[in-house]
């Protein structure tokens, strides 16, 4: 565990398989552009709900997966 620096973030909640995460990334990218922000640091994924496949592997196709995507943003 570590503490991350405070930031204004654009975030999206993706409900569905990890194989479809690109849809959420596209949506958050469009929102950032259309609202006059720019990304100012590395993004992160928070796995709110995942299904383990065993041996430390996470299911890529479980439709019940919930992932939060965050990007720190700023107005240029």
PyMOL Python script that loads the backbone (N, CA, C, O; Angstrom):
from pymol import cmd

cmd.read_pdbstr("""\
ATOM      1  N   UNK A   1       0.847  -1.157   0.000  1.00  0.00           N
ATOM      2  CA  UNK A   1       0.000   0.000   0.000  1.00  0.00           C
ATOM      3  C   UNK A   1       0.898   1.227   0.000  1.00  0.00           C
ATOM      4  O   UNK A   1       1.972   1.240   0.601  1.00  0.00           O
ATOM      5  N   UNK A   2       0.424   2.261  -0.695  1.00  0.00           N
ATOM      6  CA  UNK A   2       1.152   3.523  -0.668  1.00  0.00           C
ATOM      7  C   UNK A   2       0.171   4.668  -0.844  1.00  0.00           C
ATOM      8  O   UNK A   2      -0.925   4.491  -1.374  1.00  0.00           O
ATOM      9  N   UNK A   3       0.581   5.841  -0.394  1.00  0.00           N
ATOM     10  CA  UNK A   3      -0.237   7.034  -0.515  1.00  0.00           C
ATOM     11  C   UNK A   3       0.137   7.743  -1.802  1.00  0.00           C
ATOM     12  O   UNK A   3       1.314   7.984  -2.073  1.00  0.00           O
ATOM     13  N   UNK A   4      -0.870   8.073  -2.591  1.00  0.00           N
ATOM     14  CA  UNK A   4      -0.640   8.786  -3.844  1.00  0.00           C
ATOM     15  C   UNK A   4      -0.858  10.275  -3.611  1.00  0.00           C
ATOM     16  O   UNK A   4      -1.651  10.662  -2.753  1.00  0.00           O
ATOM     17  N   UNK A   5      -0.162  11.105  -4.366  1.00  0.00           N
ATOM     18  CA  UNK A   5      -0.340  12.549  -4.185  1.00  0.00           C
ATOM     19  C   UNK A   5      -1.746  12.986  -4.583  1.00  0.00           C
ATOM     20  O   UNK A   5      -2.368  12.387  -5.461  1.00  0.00           O
ATOM     21  N   UNK A   6      -2.230  14.022  -3.936  1.00  0.00           N
ATOM     22  CA  UNK A   6      -3.546  14.570  -4.259  1.00  0.00           C
ATOM     23  C   UNK A   6      -3.548  15.056  -5.700  1.00  0.00           C
ATOM     24  O   UNK A   6      -2.556  15.601  -6.184  1.00  0.00           O
ATOM     25  N   UNK A   7      -4.670  14.855  -6.378  1.00  0.00           N
ATOM     26  CA  UNK A   7      -4.783  15.279  -7.773  1.00  0.00           C
ATOM     27  C   UNK A   7      -6.246  15.413  -8.151  1.00  0.00           C
ATOM     28  O   UNK A   7      -7.115  14.775  -7.557  1.00  0.00           O
ATOM     29  N   UNK A   8      -6.507  16.244  -9.138  1.00  0.00           N
ATOM     30  CA  UNK A   8      -7.809  16.260  -9.782  1.00  0.00           C
ATOM     31  C   UNK A   8      -7.768  15.162 -10.831  1.00  0.00           C
ATOM     32  O   UNK A   8      -6.862  15.129 -11.663  1.00  0.00           O
ATOM     33  N   UNK A   9      -8.736  14.272 -10.797  1.00  0.00           N
ATOM     34  CA  UNK A   9      -8.713  13.155 -11.735  1.00  0.00           C
ATOM     35  C   UNK A   9     -10.009  13.087 -12.526  1.00  0.00           C
ATOM     36  O   UNK A   9     -11.083  13.438 -12.039  1.00  0.00           O
ATOM     37  N   UNK A  10      -9.871  12.625 -13.755  1.00  0.00           N
ATOM     38  CA  UNK A  10     -11.025  12.226 -14.554  1.00  0.00           C
ATOM     39  C   UNK A  10     -11.129  10.729 -14.363  1.00  0.00           C
ATOM     40  O   UNK A  10     -10.133  10.015 -14.476  1.00  0.00           O
ATOM     41  N   UNK A  11     -12.320  10.248 -14.075  1.00  0.00           N
ATOM     42  CA  UNK A  11     -12.440   8.814 -13.847  1.00  0.00           C
ATOM     43  C   UNK A  11     -13.668   8.261 -14.557  1.00  0.00           C
ATOM     44  O   UNK A  11     -14.628   8.972 -14.856  1.00  0.00           O
ATOM     45  N   UNK A  12     -13.592   6.966 -14.811  1.00  0.00           N
ATOM     46  CA  UNK A  12     -14.695   6.236 -15.428  1.00  0.00           C
ATOM     47  C   UNK A  12     -14.805   4.897 -14.719  1.00  0.00           C
ATOM     48  O   UNK A  12     -13.796   4.289 -14.361  1.00  0.00           O
ATOM     49  N   UNK A  13     -16.026   4.444 -14.520  1.00  0.00           N
ATOM     50  CA  UNK A  13     -16.279   3.127 -13.956  1.00  0.00           C
ATOM     51  C   UNK A  13     -16.699   2.217 -15.105  1.00  0.00           C
ATOM     52  O   UNK A  13     -17.660   2.498 -15.822  1.00  0.00           O
ATOM     53  N   UNK A  14     -15.958   1.121 -15.265  1.00  0.00           N
ATOM     54  CA  UNK A  14     -16.264   0.149 -16.317  1.00  0.00           C
ATOM     55  C   UNK A  14     -16.881  -1.086 -15.677  1.00  0.00           C
ATOM     56  O   UNK A  14     -16.263  -1.734 -14.832  1.00  0.00           O
ATOM     57  N   UNK A  15     -18.102  -1.405 -16.086  1.00  0.00           N
ATOM     58  CA  UNK A  15     -18.772  -2.623 -15.644  1.00  0.00           C
ATOM     59  C   UNK A  15     -18.732  -3.609 -16.793  1.00  0.00           C
ATOM     60  O   UNK A  15     -19.429  -3.431 -17.793  1.00  0.00           O
ATOM     61  N   UNK A  16     -17.926  -4.642 -16.660  1.00  0.00           N
ATOM     62  CA  UNK A  16     -17.818  -5.634 -17.717  1.00  0.00           C
ATOM     63  C   UNK A  16     -16.432  -6.237 -17.755  1.00  0.00           C
ATOM     64  O   UNK A  16     -15.572  -5.901 -16.940  1.00  0.00           O
ATOM     65  N   UNK A  17     -16.220  -7.125 -18.702  1.00  0.00           N
ATOM     66  CA  UNK A  17     -14.951  -7.847 -18.749  1.00  0.00           C
ATOM     67  C   UNK A  17     -13.756  -6.939 -19.023  1.00  0.00           C
ATOM     68  O   UNK A  17     -13.874  -5.899 -19.671  1.00  0.00           O
ATOM     69  N   UNK A  18     -12.613  -7.360 -18.514  1.00  0.00           N
ATOM     70  CA  UNK A  18     -11.380  -6.607 -18.743  1.00  0.00           C
ATOM     71  C   UNK A  18     -11.030  -6.551 -20.225  1.00  0.00           C
ATOM     72  O   UNK A  18     -10.350  -5.624 -20.666  1.00  0.00           O
ATOM     73  N   UNK A  19     -11.483  -7.522 -20.989  1.00  0.00           N
ATOM     74  CA  UNK A  19     -11.207  -7.525 -22.425  1.00  0.00           C
ATOM     75  C   UNK A  19     -11.882  -6.368 -23.145  1.00  0.00           C
ATOM     76  O   UNK A  19     -11.547  -6.078 -24.294  1.00  0.00           O
ATOM     77  N   UNK A  20     -12.830  -5.699 -22.487  1.00  0.00           N
ATOM     78  CA  UNK A  20     -13.535  -4.572 -23.101  1.00  0.00           C
ATOM     79  C   UNK A  20     -13.154  -3.227 -22.470  1.00  0.00           C
ATOM     80  O   UNK A  20     -13.853  -2.233 -22.670  1.00  0.00           O
ATOM     81  N   UNK A  21     -12.061  -3.189 -21.716  1.00  0.00           N
ATOM     82  CA  UNK A  21     -11.651  -1.948 -21.053  1.00  0.00           C
ATOM     83  C   UNK A  21     -11.365  -0.812 -22.033  1.00  0.00           C
ATOM     84  O   UNK A  21     -11.475   0.359 -21.671  1.00  0.00           O
ATOM     85  N   UNK A  22     -11.006  -1.142 -23.248  1.00  0.00           N
ATOM     86  CA  UNK A  22     -10.700  -0.087 -24.221  1.00  0.00           C
ATOM     87  C   UNK A  22     -11.888   0.847 -24.424  1.00  0.00           C
ATOM     88  O   UNK A  22     -11.697   2.026 -24.723  1.00  0.00           O
ATOM     89  N   UNK A  23     -13.104   0.345 -24.268  1.00  0.00           N
ATOM     90  CA  UNK A  23     -14.298   1.192 -24.398  1.00  0.00           C
ATOM     91  C   UNK A  23     -14.285   2.297 -23.344  1.00  0.00           C
ATOM     92  O   UNK A  23     -14.590   3.451 -23.644  1.00  0.00           O
ATOM     93  N   UNK A  24     -13.933   1.940 -22.120  1.00  0.00           N
ATOM     94  CA  UNK A  24     -13.882   2.929 -21.036  1.00  0.00           C
ATOM     95  C   UNK A  24     -12.742   3.918 -21.260  1.00  0.00           C
ATOM     96  O   UNK A  24     -12.896   5.112 -21.007  1.00  0.00           O
ATOM     97  N   UNK A  25     -11.595   3.422 -21.736  1.00  0.00           N
ATOM     98  CA  UNK A  25     -10.466   4.326 -22.020  1.00  0.00           C
ATOM     99  C   UNK A  25     -10.844   5.313 -23.132  1.00  0.00           C
ATOM    100  O   UNK A  25     -10.508   6.494 -23.047  1.00  0.00           O
ATOM    101  N   UNK A  26     -11.527   4.846 -24.155  1.00  0.00           N
ATOM    102  CA  UNK A  26     -11.970   5.751 -25.229  1.00  0.00           C
ATOM    103  C   UNK A  26     -12.936   6.798 -24.693  1.00  0.00           C
ATOM    104  O   UNK A  26     -12.830   7.972 -25.047  1.00  0.00           O
ATOM    105  N   UNK A  27     -13.870   6.392 -23.848  1.00  0.00           N
ATOM    106  CA  UNK A  27     -14.855   7.331 -23.296  1.00  0.00           C
ATOM    107  C   UNK A  27     -14.198   8.383 -22.415  1.00  0.00           C
ATOM    108  O   UNK A  27     -14.528   9.565 -22.516  1.00  0.00           O
ATOM    109  N   UNK A  28     -13.283   7.977 -21.561  1.00  0.00           N
ATOM    110  CA  UNK A  28     -12.631   8.948 -20.680  1.00  0.00           C
ATOM    111  C   UNK A  28     -11.732   9.886 -21.488  1.00  0.00           C
ATOM    112  O   UNK A  28     -11.626  11.069 -21.163  1.00  0.00           O
ATOM    113  N   UNK A  29     -11.094   9.380 -22.521  1.00  0.00           N
ATOM    114  CA  UNK A  29     -10.277  10.232 -23.390  1.00  0.00           C
ATOM    115  C   UNK A  29     -11.108  11.283 -24.096  1.00  0.00           C
ATOM    116  O   UNK A  29     -10.701  12.441 -24.193  1.00  0.00           O
ATOM    117  N   UNK A  30     -12.279  10.885 -24.593  1.00  0.00           N
ATOM    118  CA  UNK A  30     -13.186  11.847 -25.243  1.00  0.00           C
ATOM    119  C   UNK A  30     -13.661  12.902 -24.256  1.00  0.00           C
ATOM    120  O   UNK A  30     -13.740  14.083 -24.593  1.00  0.00           O
ATOM    121  N   UNK A  31     -13.982  12.475 -23.023  1.00  0.00           N
ATOM    122  CA  UNK A  31     -14.449  13.431 -22.014  1.00  0.00           C
ATOM    123  C   UNK A  31     -13.350  14.431 -21.695  1.00  0.00           C
ATOM    124  O   UNK A  31     -13.611  15.631 -21.621  1.00  0.00           O
ATOM    125  N   UNK A  32     -12.133  13.960 -21.506  1.00  0.00           N
ATOM    126  CA  UNK A  32     -11.009  14.845 -21.192  1.00  0.00           C
ATOM    127  C   UNK A  32     -10.834  15.881 -22.298  1.00  0.00           C
ATOM    128  O   UNK A  32     -10.707  17.073 -22.017  1.00  0.00           O
ATOM    129  N   UNK A  33     -10.826  15.432 -23.553  1.00  0.00           N
ATOM    130  CA  UNK A  33     -10.665  16.352 -24.689  1.00  0.00           C
ATOM    131  C   UNK A  33     -11.811  17.351 -24.794  1.00  0.00           C
ATOM    132  O   UNK A  33     -11.585  18.548 -24.965  1.00  0.00           O
ATOM    133  N   UNK A  34     -13.035  16.857 -24.693  1.00  0.00           N
ATOM    134  CA  UNK A  34     -14.186  17.737 -24.912  1.00  0.00           C
ATOM    135  C   UNK A  34     -14.425  18.708 -23.762  1.00  0.00           C
ATOM    136  O   UNK A  34     -15.178  19.669 -23.921  1.00  0.00           O
ATOM    137  N   UNK A  35     -13.804  18.481 -22.616  1.00  0.00           N
ATOM    138  CA  UNK A  35     -13.971  19.381 -21.481  1.00  0.00           C
ATOM    139  C   UNK A  35     -12.745  20.247 -21.221  1.00  0.00           C
ATOM    140  O   UNK A  35     -12.645  20.892 -20.177  1.00  0.00           O
ATOM    141  N   UNK A  36     -11.813  20.262 -22.170  1.00  0.00           N
ATOM    142  CA  UNK A  36     -10.687  21.179 -22.107  1.00  0.00           C
ATOM    143  C   UNK A  36      -9.599  20.815 -21.105  1.00  0.00           C
ATOM    144  O   UNK A  36      -8.876  21.695 -20.637  1.00  0.00           O
ATOM    145  N   UNK A  37      -9.472  19.555 -20.774  1.00  0.00           N
ATOM    146  CA  UNK A  37      -8.416  19.109 -19.862  1.00  0.00           C
ATOM    147  C   UNK A  37      -7.303  18.434 -20.639  1.00  0.00           C
ATOM    148  O   UNK A  37      -7.441  18.137 -21.826  1.00  0.00           O
ATOM    149  N   UNK A  38      -6.198  18.197 -19.947  1.00  0.00           N
ATOM    150  CA  UNK A  38      -5.130  17.368 -20.496  1.00  0.00           C
ATOM    151  C   UNK A  38      -4.629  16.465 -19.372  1.00  0.00           C
ATOM    152  O   UNK A  38      -4.679  16.825 -18.196  1.00  0.00           O
ATOM    153  N   UNK A  39      -4.156  15.312 -19.751  1.00  0.00           N
ATOM    154  CA  UNK A  39      -3.612  14.363 -18.787  1.00  0.00           C
ATOM    155  C   UNK A  39      -2.259  14.885 -18.311  1.00  0.00           C
ATOM    156  O   UNK A  39      -1.436  15.307 -19.124  1.00  0.00           O
ATOM    157  N   UNK A  40      -2.025  14.860 -16.995  1.00  0.00           N
ATOM    158  CA  UNK A  40      -0.782  15.413 -16.449  1.00  0.00           C
ATOM    159  C   UNK A  40      -0.025  14.405 -15.578  1.00  0.00           C
ATOM    160  O   UNK A  40       0.758  14.799 -14.714  1.00  0.00           O
ATOM    161  N   UNK A  41      -0.248  13.152 -15.795  1.00  0.00           N
ATOM    162  CA  UNK A  41       0.454  12.128 -15.021  1.00  0.00           C
ATOM    163  C   UNK A  41      -0.043  10.750 -15.414  1.00  0.00           C
ATOM    164  O   UNK A  41      -0.947  10.625 -16.241  1.00  0.00           O
ATOM    165  N   UNK A  42       0.540   9.718 -14.830  1.00  0.00           N
ATOM    166  CA  UNK A  42       0.162   8.357 -15.202  1.00  0.00           C
ATOM    167  C   UNK A  42      -1.242   8.000 -14.713  1.00  0.00           C
ATOM    168  O   UNK A  42      -1.668   8.417 -13.636  1.00  0.00           O
ATOM    169  N   UNK A  43      -1.941   7.227 -15.521  1.00  0.00           N
ATOM    170  CA  UNK A  43      -3.259   6.744 -15.146  1.00  0.00           C
ATOM    171  C   UNK A  43      -3.143   5.529 -14.244  1.00  0.00           C
ATOM    172  O   UNK A  43      -2.067   4.958 -14.070  1.00  0.00           O
ATOM    173  N   UNK A  44      -4.272   5.153 -13.680  1.00  0.00           N
ATOM    174  CA  UNK A  44      -4.294   3.947 -12.851  1.00  0.00           C
ATOM    175  C   UNK A  44      -5.637   3.249 -12.971  1.00  0.00           C
ATOM    176  O   UNK A  44      -6.655   3.869 -13.278  1.00  0.00           O
ATOM    177  N   UNK A  45      -5.617   1.956 -12.724  1.00  0.00           N
ATOM    178  CA  UNK A  45      -6.822   1.136 -12.724  1.00  0.00           C
ATOM    179  C   UNK A  45      -7.027   0.609 -11.312  1.00  0.00           C
ATOM    180  O   UNK A  45      -6.100   0.098 -10.684  1.00  0.00           O
ATOM    181  N   UNK A  46      -8.251   0.742 -10.825  1.00  0.00           N
ATOM    182  CA  UNK A  46      -8.606   0.212  -9.512  1.00  0.00           C
ATOM    183  C   UNK A  46      -9.617  -0.898  -9.759  1.00  0.00           C
ATOM    184  O   UNK A  46     -10.685  -0.673 -10.327  1.00  0.00           O
ATOM    185  N   UNK A  47      -9.264  -2.087  -9.328  1.00  0.00           N
ATOM    186  CA  UNK A  47     -10.125  -3.247  -9.545  1.00  0.00           C
ATOM    187  C   UNK A  47     -11.082  -3.361  -8.367  1.00  0.00           C
ATOM    188  O   UNK A  47     -10.724  -3.860  -7.300  1.00  0.00           O
ATOM    189  N   UNK A  48     -12.306  -2.888  -8.581  1.00  0.00           N
ATOM    190  CA  UNK A  48     -13.314  -2.845  -7.532  1.00  0.00           C
ATOM    191  C   UNK A  48     -13.869  -4.248  -7.281  1.00  0.00           C
ATOM    192  O   UNK A  48     -14.074  -4.643  -6.134  1.00  0.00           O
ATOM    193  N   UNK A  49     -14.109  -4.993  -8.355  1.00  0.00           N
ATOM    194  CA  UNK A  49     -14.604  -6.366  -8.236  1.00  0.00           C
ATOM    195  C   UNK A  49     -13.998  -7.190  -9.359  1.00  0.00           C
ATOM    196  O   UNK A  49     -14.175  -6.876 -10.536  1.00  0.00           O
ATOM    197  N   UNK A  50     -13.277  -8.252  -8.990  1.00  0.00           N
ATOM    198  CA  UNK A  50     -12.713  -9.172  -9.977  1.00  0.00           C
ATOM    199  C   UNK A  50     -12.940 -10.605  -9.510  1.00  0.00           C
ATOM    200  O   UNK A  50     -13.159 -10.862  -8.327  1.00  0.00           O
ATOM    201  N   UNK A  51     -12.884 -11.521 -10.451  1.00  0.00           N
ATOM    202  CA  UNK A  51     -13.021 -12.939 -10.156  1.00  0.00           C
ATOM    203  C   UNK A  51     -11.669 -13.598 -10.364  1.00  0.00           C
ATOM    204  O   UNK A  51     -11.055 -13.467 -11.423  1.00  0.00           O
ATOM    205  N   UNK A  52     -11.218 -14.299  -9.353  1.00  0.00           N
ATOM    206  CA  UNK A  52      -9.932 -15.000  -9.455  1.00  0.00           C
ATOM    207  C   UNK A  52     -10.127 -16.317 -10.201  1.00  0.00           C
ATOM    208  O   UNK A  52     -11.122 -17.015 -10.009  1.00  0.00           O
ATOM    209  N   UNK A  53      -9.170 -16.637 -11.046  1.00  0.00           N
ATOM    210  CA  UNK A  53      -9.175 -17.886 -11.790  1.00  0.00           C
ATOM    211  C   UNK A  53      -8.309 -18.939 -11.097  1.00  0.00           C
ATOM    212  O   UNK A  53      -8.247 -20.086 -11.541  1.00  0.00           O
ATOM    213  N   UNK A  54      -7.654 -18.558 -10.030  1.00  0.00           N
ATOM    214  CA  UNK A  54      -6.732 -19.456  -9.353  1.00  0.00           C
ATOM    215  C   UNK A  54      -5.307 -19.148  -9.750  1.00  0.00           C
ATOM    216  O   UNK A  54      -5.073 -18.557 -10.804  1.00  0.00           O
ATOM    217  N   UNK A  55      -4.357 -19.534  -8.932  1.00  0.00           N
ATOM    218  CA  UNK A  55      -2.930 -19.312  -9.176  1.00  0.00           C
ATOM    219  C   UNK A  55      -2.616 -17.835  -9.400  1.00  0.00           C
ATOM    220  O   UNK A  55      -1.701 -17.504 -10.154  1.00  0.00           O
ATOM    221  N   UNK A  56      -3.375 -16.936  -8.743  1.00  0.00           N
ATOM    222  CA  UNK A  56      -3.111 -15.504  -8.845  1.00  0.00           C
ATOM    223  C   UNK A  56      -3.570 -14.853 -10.135  1.00  0.00           C
ATOM    224  O   UNK A  56      -3.268 -13.684 -10.376  1.00  0.00           O
ATOM    225  N   UNK A  57      -4.298 -15.591 -10.976  1.00  0.00           N
ATOM    226  CA  UNK A  57      -4.774 -15.031 -12.242  1.00  0.00           C
ATOM    227  C   UNK A  57      -6.194 -14.494 -12.082  1.00  0.00           C
ATOM    228  O   UNK A  57      -7.018 -15.070 -11.372  1.00  0.00           O
ATOM    229  N   UNK A  58      -6.457 -13.386 -12.752  1.00  0.00           N
ATOM    230  CA  UNK A  58      -7.768 -12.746 -12.720  1.00  0.00           C
ATOM    231  C   UNK A  58      -8.481 -13.039 -14.030  1.00  0.00           C
ATOM    232  O   UNK A  58      -7.865 -13.029 -15.095  1.00  0.00           O
ATOM    233  N   UNK A  59      -9.793 -13.303 -13.950  1.00  0.00           N
ATOM    234  CA  UNK A  59     -10.577 -13.548 -15.156  1.00  0.00           C
ATOM    235  C   UNK A  59     -10.607 -12.308 -16.041  1.00  0.00           C
ATOM    236  O   UNK A  59     -10.915 -11.212 -15.572  1.00  0.00           O
ATOM    237  N   UNK A  60     -10.295 -12.477 -17.293  1.00  0.00           N
ATOM    238  CA  UNK A  60     -10.337 -11.380 -18.263  1.00  0.00           C
ATOM    239  C   UNK A  60     -11.722 -11.225 -18.895  1.00  0.00           C
ATOM    240  O   UNK A  60     -12.003 -10.205 -19.524  1.00  0.00           O
ATOM    241  N   UNK A  61     -12.587 -12.227 -18.734  1.00  0.00           N
ATOM    242  CA  UNK A  61     -13.851 -12.246 -19.461  1.00  0.00           C
ATOM    243  C   UNK A  61     -15.091 -12.209 -18.568  1.00  0.00           C
ATOM    244  O   UNK A  61     -16.207 -12.247 -19.087  1.00  0.00           O
ATOM    245  N   UNK A  62     -14.938 -12.137 -17.253  1.00  0.00           N
ATOM    246  CA  UNK A  62     -16.092 -12.120 -16.355  1.00  0.00           C
ATOM    247  C   UNK A  62     -16.894 -10.835 -16.559  1.00  0.00           C
ATOM    248  O   UNK A  62     -16.359  -9.744 -16.358  1.00  0.00           O
ATOM    249  N   UNK A  63     -18.163 -10.939 -16.951  1.00  0.00           N
ATOM    250  CA  UNK A  63     -18.968  -9.738 -17.191  1.00  0.00           C
ATOM    251  C   UNK A  63     -19.335  -8.979 -15.918  1.00  0.00           C
ATOM    252  O   UNK A  63     -19.858  -7.868 -15.998  1.00  0.00           O
ATOM    253  N   UNK A  64     -19.073  -9.553 -14.758  1.00  0.00           N
ATOM    254  CA  UNK A  64     -19.387  -8.906 -13.481  1.00  0.00           C
ATOM    255  C   UNK A  64     -18.226  -8.078 -12.938  1.00  0.00           C
ATOM    256  O   UNK A  64     -18.335  -7.511 -11.850  1.00  0.00           O
ATOM    257  N   UNK A  65     -17.129  -7.997 -13.665  1.00  0.00           N
ATOM    258  CA  UNK A  65     -15.961  -7.235 -13.223  1.00  0.00           C
ATOM    259  C   UNK A  65     -16.287  -5.736 -13.193  1.00  0.00           C
ATOM    260  O   UNK A  65     -16.985  -5.230 -14.071  1.00  0.00           O
ATOM    261  N   UNK A  66     -15.777  -5.036 -12.177  1.00  0.00           N
ATOM    262  CA  UNK A  66     -15.941  -3.590 -12.064  1.00  0.00           C
ATOM    263  C   UNK A  66     -14.547  -2.977 -11.905  1.00  0.00           C
ATOM    264  O   UNK A  66     -13.796  -3.342 -11.001  1.00  0.00           O
ATOM    265  N   UNK A  67     -14.216  -2.041 -12.797  1.00  0.00           N
ATOM    266  CA  UNK A  67     -12.902  -1.403 -12.793  1.00  0.00           C
ATOM    267  C   UNK A  67     -13.077   0.110 -12.837  1.00  0.00           C
ATOM    268  O   UNK A  67     -13.872   0.625 -13.624  1.00  0.00           O
ATOM    269  N   UNK A  68     -12.339   0.816 -11.999  1.00  0.00           N
ATOM    270  CA  UNK A  68     -12.323   2.281 -12.059  1.00  0.00           C
ATOM    271  C   UNK A  68     -11.016   2.710 -12.713  1.00  0.00           C
ATOM    272  O   UNK A  68      -9.935   2.275 -12.314  1.00  0.00           O
ATOM    273  N   UNK A  69     -11.129   3.567 -13.721  1.00  0.00           N
ATOM    274  CA  UNK A  69      -9.952   4.112 -14.420  1.00  0.00           C
ATOM    275  C   UNK A  69      -9.839   5.571 -14.025  1.00  0.00           C
ATOM    276  O   UNK A  69     -10.826   6.307 -14.043  1.00  0.00           O
ATOM    277  N   UNK A  70      -8.624   5.989 -13.667  1.00  0.00           N
ATOM    278  CA  UNK A  70      -8.385   7.383 -13.262  1.00  0.00           C
ATOM    279  C   UNK A  70      -7.185   7.952 -13.997  1.00  0.00           C
ATOM    280  O   UNK A  70      -6.167   7.283 -14.171  1.00  0.00           O
ATOM    281  N   UNK A  71      -7.323   9.204 -14.427  1.00  0.00           N
ATOM    282  CA  UNK A  71      -6.203   9.952 -14.989  1.00  0.00           C
ATOM    283  C   UNK A  71      -6.123  11.306 -14.312  1.00  0.00           C
ATOM    284  O   UNK A  71      -7.126  12.017 -14.257  1.00  0.00           O
ATOM    285  N   UNK A  72      -4.949  11.690 -13.788  1.00  0.00           N
ATOM    286  CA  UNK A  72      -4.818  13.039 -13.262  1.00  0.00           C
ATOM    287  C   UNK A  72      -4.894  14.034 -14.427  1.00  0.00           C
ATOM    288  O   UNK A  72      -4.277  13.832 -15.472  1.00  0.00           O
ATOM    289  N   UNK A  73      -5.653  15.098 -14.229  1.00  0.00           N
ATOM    290  CA  UNK A  73      -5.871  16.072 -15.306  1.00  0.00           C
ATOM    291  C   UNK A  73      -5.661  17.490 -14.797  1.00  0.00           C
ATOM    292  O   UNK A  73      -5.701  17.761 -13.597  1.00  0.00           O
ATOM    293  N   UNK A  74      -5.437  18.378 -15.748  1.00  0.00           N
ATOM    294  CA  UNK A  74      -5.340  19.795 -15.459  1.00  0.00           C
ATOM    295  C   UNK A  74      -5.813  20.573 -16.670  1.00  0.00           C
ATOM    296  O   UNK A  74      -5.831  20.063 -17.790  1.00  0.00           O
ATOM    297  N   UNK A  75      -6.195  21.818 -16.426  1.00  0.00           N
ATOM    298  CA  UNK A  75      -6.546  22.714 -17.525  1.00  0.00           C
ATOM    299  C   UNK A  75      -5.242  23.326 -18.028  1.00  0.00           C
ATOM    300  O   UNK A  75      -4.448  23.826 -17.231  1.00  0.00           O
ATOM    301  N   UNK A  76      -5.011  23.292 -19.337  1.00  0.00           N
ATOM    302  CA  UNK A  76      -3.763  23.874 -19.882  1.00  0.00           C
ATOM    303  C   UNK A  76      -3.713  25.388 -19.711  1.00  0.00           C
ATOM    304  O   UNK A  76      -2.739  26.023 -20.113  1.00  0.00           O
TER     305      UNK A  76
END
""", "prot")
cmd.dss("prot")
cmd.show_as("cartoon", "prot")
cmd.util.cbc("prot")
cmd.orient("prot")
